[in-house]
């Protein structure tokens, strides 16, 4: 009797388990880039040099860390 090949199943399981963590990285980086770009754009439009750029960087960091904590708490509750 032939069993299922375990190599691909193990790889698929590993990716499935790592997916929430990979998503956190993408959201974290995207939040920083988007808020920074928005702050830069506001600085260009309003002729203020680093004010909104810095606000954008910090807003992106806060948003990224908030999402990180939200996902970590959710994963702790689910037991993964």
Buried (B, 14 or more C-beta within 10 A) or exposed (E): EEEEEEEEEEEEEEEEEEEBEEEBEEBBEBBBEBBBEBBBEBBEEEEEEEEBBEBBBBBBBEBBEEBBEEBEEEEEEEEE
